[in-house]
Amino acid sequence: MANWSEGYISDINYTYGYYSELNPHNVKIPFLMAGLDAPKFTTACELGFGQGMSINAHAAASDIKWYGTDFNPSQASFAKELSSISGSDAQLFDQSFSEFCNREDLPDFDFIGLHGIWSWVSNENRDIIADFIRRKLKVGGVLYISYNTLPGWSAASPIRHMLTEHDHMHGSRGQGMGKRVEASIKFTQELLTLCQPLVQQVPSIPKRLEDIGQQNPNYLAHEYFNRDWQPMYFSEMADWLSPTKTSFACSANFLEDYKPSSYNSEQLNFIESLDDPMFAQSVKDYMHNKQFRRDYWVKGARKVSTAKLEQTWHQLRFMMISSAEDIKYEVSGAAGNINLREDIYKQIITLLADYQIHSVASLQQQLPEDFQQSWLFESLAILYSQGAIVLLQDDETIDKVRARCNKLNAYVMQQSLVSPELNALVSPLTGSALTYGRFPLIFLHAYTKGKKTREQWVDYAWQALKKNGQLLLKDGNTLREEKDNIAELNRMVEDFENHTLPLAKRLQIVA
């Protein structure tokens, strides 16, 4: 009988990360900036949802009907528990891709998302996934797929190979995956001191391995120790997706397609001399030594007319979440930092600085007549991509999802009292989540329990630590004295009161 895990790490659970790219709501800005028409999303699917934080956040905070699977029954059970808590009715399964993708009771989907899993499965499973996309993604539907990319992974592939080879030869299931990861890293570090020809050819390898050793063992187990692992060139991904009738649309983050910050002048001239846009993506990956791609593909890409483009933009609503003082008038990219025109951006930011909801149409009306519409669209896209502003759902959806968001958030905040693993709270306004550190979550939980002062928040957090026999760390050292722990909590609570709490209120994460 075949192993149900099919070579994928199953004896250590994946991390509880939240990935906003899996939110169909985030398709709008990159698509509009690429001149593409995006569908209205009513059904969505995530393949390989891990612990299910993303799929549950998006199911709770939107009116989209979600389906998904993760082969690990422990992870699927937890994800189902989250769905039950929020009341989202997400349809979550613990089936293999072969089982799930051949179910006869699944609808066709407007959106299918896979975050990272493509790189860690066998070619047989890639065939199953590609066939599923071909059959179940609607015409006009969007595929989000992220994967480890070449040539960026070329230099690090010897590390990954030795880690898995050592674990295969010397790892014992009785040790537990965490200890096996640690042992393989230690062995490979010792080996590299004896591999001068390799290190001379790839000087970045020792530092890369050092950085790997600092990461979460659960993440490392899934990223580096699966039987199947295949980074690939963009052209190879295009070949895999060719039978699905999808075509590359754009990056999931507009800034990765923003030419002024992505290329220097020589690179830009070279890229623009290429006739084939697909080949240009491969060239781009070489220029940037790309290691990870986050891309949207679409089944039946349609260029949007100028009139519809303007109409769609004007209907969008934004709200500023950064303080005007914190906004930097520059964009960081592969080509370095470029300065933004402050005379343009400051006019927009001044209008948004009341932290209220503004439609793009209303912003346009308040700007001077000579303020070009294209300036407004590009500026909003950049501010959105930088996280300075958020895109809002319509009022009907916000009202519909508010209770579900409150239930999921209450659970996450409650769990922060004992564990730092869950860190994402959902906003009914945006349909997305924000991630928080453990103590801001505890402070927020205290606030929802009616505690309104710094002293009460600090005491609430300290009591939670004491109840669980926990102490704070500072600069790598454990704080043994109560007064030192309280002093550190007081340091944290200042930023919470000035920044975290106002933003959480603004996004209606807490009342």
N, C-alpha and C positions, 0 to 999 in steps of 0.2 A: 504494500500500500504506500502511495506517495505521501511524503511529509506535507501536512496541510499548509505549512508556512511557505512551501515552495522555495526554500533557500533564503527567505527574507527573515531578518532578525525578529524573533517572536518572544524571547525570554526576558526582554527588558522593554518597558513601555516607552513610546515616543514622548517627546516633550509636549507641553500644553500651549504651544505657540498659537498666535493669532496672525492670519495673513490677509490683509485687506484686499490684495489683488484678486482674491476669490469672490469678492463682492461684485455682482453684476452692475450695481449702481456706479462703480468706478470706471466702467467702460466709456461713459459719455464723453468726458473731456479728451482722452486720447483719440477717440474716434472723430470727434468734431475737429480737432486740430489736424487730423489726417484727411479731413474732407470726406469722411465716411458716414453713412447713415447707420444708426444703431437701432436694434429692435426694441420693442417693449418686452420686458422680461416678466414672464408669468410662471415658468417652470425652470428649475435648475438642478444640476446634479454635480456632486463632488465625488471623484473616484480616489479612494485612499485618504479618508478624512482624518486619520490619526486619532487623537483624543477627541476630536470633534468640536474644538472651540470655535473654529471659523464657521463651520456649517451651522452650528447652533446660534451663533451671534447673528448670522445673516438670515436665518429662518425666523428668529425671534423679532428682529428689527425691520423686517420688510414684509410685503404682502406676496412674496414669491413662494411657491410651493417647492420645497426642497426634497431631494432624494439623494442617497449616498450609501457607500459601502466601505468598510475597512475589514480586511480579513482577520484581524486580531480580535478575538471575542471579548477580551478584557477592555480594550479600547472602545469597541462598539457598545459594550454594556454601559460604560461611563457616558458615552455620547448620547445614548438613549435616555439615560437618567437626566441629563441636562435638558433634553427636549421635553421630557415629562414635566420638569420643574417650570420651564417657561410656558408650556402649553402651546408650543409652535406646531405640533403635529408633523414634524419632519419625519420622513420615512427613511429610517436608518437600519442598515443590515450588516451582518458580520460575514458576508459571503465573499468568496474569491471573485476575481474579475470574471472568470469563466462563468460562474454561477449567476452573478448579478447581471452581467451584460446580456445574458440570454433569458432573463425573466420576461414573461409575456404580459405582465401587468404594469409595465412602466410606460409613462407617456413619452411623447417626443419633447425635446428640451430646447429652450431658447438659449441656454448657457450650460456648458460643461466645463468643469475646472479640474485640473490636476496640478498640485504643487509639489514639484520635486520627484514624485513617485516614478515618473517615466524613466529616470536614470537608474532606478534600483530594481527593475523587474526584468524578466527574461524576454527574449525576442518573441516567444510564444505569447506571453501576456501583452506585448506591444501590438501583436497582430490582433488580439482580442479587443484591445482598447480602440485601435484604429477602425476596426469593423463596427464597433459600437458607435463611434462618432459618425461614421458613414451612415448608419441606419437611423440613429436616434437624434442627431442634431438637426433641428429644423432648418429649412432654407432661410437664410438671413441670420441664423443663429451664430453665437460667438463661442469659440473655444479659448479658454485660458490654459496655457501650459508653460511650466517652468522646468528647467533641466540644467544639469551640469554641462558646460559648453567647452568645446575645443576651439582654439588652441590653448585657452587659459589654464586648462587642467593638465596640460602635457607635462609641465615641470613637476607637478605634485603626484602624478600617477605612480612613480616608484615608491613613494611613502605608503600610499594606499595598498599597493600590492604586497609590500613587506608586512604591514600590519595584519592583513587578512591571512597571509601565508604563515606567519608566526602563530596566529590564533588557530589556524587549521591544524598545525603540527603539534602545538603545545597546550592549547586551550582545553580546559576541562569544564564541562557543563556544571560540575559540582562547585566550581569556583564562583559562579555567577558572572554575568556579562560585564559588570562594572570592573571587577578585578581582572578579567581577561583583557579588557580595553587597556587598563593601566599597565599590565605586564607587557602587552605588545608595544605600547608606546615606549616604555623603558628599554626594551630590547632594541627597537629600531633606533633610538637615540644613541645607544652604545655602538650599534653597528655603523652609524654614520661617521663616528670618529675614526673609523678604519677605512673609510671610502673616499679618500681624497680625490681620485679622478672624477668620481660622480659629483662631489661637492664643488670641485673646480669648474666643472661644466655647468652645474646648476647651483650657483652660490646661495640661492634663496631657500634651498631645501632645509637646512638646519633651523632657520627662523620659522619656516612654515610648520615644521614638526613641533617646535616649541609652542607656537600659537595653538596648534591642535590640542596639545596637552592641557591647555587652560580651559578648554570648552567642556560643556555638559556631557558626562559620559553617556547618557541616554541618547543625546544627539549624535555623538561620535559612533555609537554602536550601529545606528541606522544609516549614517552617512558613509561609513568606511568599512563595515564588517559584513555587509550582505554578500551572499554568493554572487549575485548578479549586480554589476555596476558598469555602466557604459556611458561616459560623457560622449557627446557627439557634436560634429560640426553642424552649423545651421543647414547646410545643403542636405545633410543626411536626415535631419528632421523633416525637411521639405519632402524628401523621398518617402519617408514613412507616412506622412499625412496626405500625400498625393491621391490615394484611393478614396479619401474622405470627402473630396471635392471642396476642401477648405483652402483658402489662400491667406498668406501672411497679411495682417492688417497694420499692426504697429506694436510698439512696446507698451507694456501695461503702465509704464510711467512716462508721461510726455517728455520729461527732461532728458530721457535717454535718446529721444529722437530730435531734440532741440539742437540744431546744427551749430549755432554760435558757440555753445559750450561743449559740444561733442567733438569738434574738429578744429585744428589750427588751419590757417589759410591754405597751406600746401595740401593737407589732407582733404580739405573741402573741395579744392579744385580737382583732386584725383577722383574723389567719390562722384562728383557731378559729371565727370567725363564718362562714367559708366552708363551704358544704355539699359542694362537689365537691373531692376530694383532688387530682385532676389539675390543676384550675384553681389550687389552692393552691400547686402546684409552680411555676407561671408567676409567681404573685404573689411567691413566695419569691425567684425570680431577680431580680425588679425590686427588691425590698428590699435584696438583697445585691449588686446590679449584677454578677451572676454572669458570669464569663468562660469557665469550663470546668467541665463536669459530668462526673462519674464515677458511672455509675448501673448498677444491676442491674434487669433486666426478667425476667419469668418467664412461661412458657407454662402457664397454668393455676394461678394463685396459690391456695394452700390455707392457710387459717388453721390454726395448730396448736392442738390442745386444751391446756388447762392441764396436764393430766396428762402429755402427751407433751412439752410444753415443759419441765417440771421434769425429766423423765427424760432428755431430750437434754442439758440443761445439766449435770446431775449426772455424765454420762458424759464430759464434756469434761475435758481435762487441760491445765494451765498450768504455766509455769515463769517465774520472775522473771528479767529480764536487766539491769534497771537496779539501781543500788545504792539502798538505802532512803534514803540521805541525799540522793540526787539527785532523788527524786520530789517534785514540786511539787503541792501540794493545791489545784490550780486547773485550770480548763479554759478555753482560749482559743477564741473563736469570733467569728462576724460581729458579735455584740452586745457583744464585749469579753470580759474575763476574769471568770469567776465562781469563787467559792471553794467547795471541796468540804468535806464534813464530816470533819474529821480524826479524830474519835472513831470513825467508821465505817471509814475507809480504813486507819487505822493498825492496826486489829485484823487486817485481811486481809493487809496488807503484812508484819506480824510473822510470820504463818504462812508466807508465801512467801519470807521473807528468808534461808532456808537454801539457796536456789537449786536446790532439788530439784523433782522432778515431783510435782504435787498434782492429784488429781481434784477437781472441784467438790464432789462428794459428801463427800469427806474434809474439805474446808475447812468445809463446812456443819456437819459433826459436831463440829468443834473450836471452833466459835464458840458464844457463849452462846445459850441457848434463846430469849431475847427478840430475838436478831438476825434481822431479817426477811429472808426468802429473796430478796425483790425487791431489797433493798439489796445483797446479795451479787452477784446477776446484773448489776445496773447498774454496780456498782463494777468488776467484772471486765471488762465491756464497755468502760468508759472507760479503764482501765489498759491494756487490749489496744490500743485505738485510739490511745493515746498512745505505744505502743511500749515500755511499761515491762514488760510480760509478753508471752509468746508462747504460742500455741496449738499443742499437740503432736499428731503423728500417733500411731496405735496402734503397739505394739511390733513387730508382724509387718511392717508397712510400713517401719518404721525399719530393721529388719534387712535387708529386701529391697533397699532403695535405697542402703545405705551405700557399697557398692563403687562404684556409678555416681557418687555425689557426690564421692568421693575422687578419681576420675579427672578429673572436670571441674574440681574445685578445683585439682588439681595443675597442670593446663594453664594456668588463669588466673593462678596464682601465678608460673609459669615465664614467662609473657608479660610480667608486670610488670617483669621485669629489663630489658626493652628499650622498653616502651611503657606509657603510662597509660590506654590505651583500655578495656581489660577491667577491670571493678572489682567484679564480683559473685561471691560465694562462696555455695554452697548448703549448707543444713543438712538432714541426714537427719531430724532431730527435727521440724522445722517444715514441711518440704516447700517452703520459701521460701528466698530468698537475702537476704544483707546486702551492702550496698555499702561499699567501702573506698577510701581514698586509695592512691596508688601505693606509698608507702613502708611503710605498714602491711602491704601485700601482700608487699613484698620481705622485711620482717622475718618475716612468717609463713612465707614460703618458706624463709628461713634456718633457722627453728625446725624445720620438717619435715625439713631436711637434717642435723639433729643439733646445731645450734648453739644453745646454751642461755643465753648471757650477753649483756648489753647490748653489750659490746665486740665480740663476734663478730657480732651483728646489724648494728651500725653499720659494721663493716669490710666485711661482705657487701654492704651497700647501696652503700658508697663504691666498692668494686671494680666493681660493676655500672655505676655512673655513669661511672667512668673508662673502662671497656671500650667504652662507647658514645659517648665524647666529650661527656658531658653534665655540667652544673653546676646547682646549686640556685639558686633565686630566693628572695630574702627582701625583703619590702616593695617589690617591683617591681624590685629590683636583683640582677644576677647576682653570685653569690659566686665570686670568682676564685681565692681562696687555698684550698688543701686544708684548712688548719686551720679556716677559716670553714665550709666544707662539713661537716666532721666535727662541729663544734660544733652546727650546725643539726640534723644527724642525731641527735646526742645529746639535743637538746631533744625531738625527735619520739619517740625510743625510750622516754622515760620514760612518756608516756601509753600507748604500746603495751604496755609491761610491766604497767602498773597496770590497764588497762581492756580494750584490744583483745584481747590474748592470753587473759586469763581468760574473756572472753565467747566467743571462738572455740572454746575448749576445752569450755565449758559446752554449746554448741550442737553439739558434735562435728564442727565444721568442720575442726579439726585434733585429733589425738590427744593 
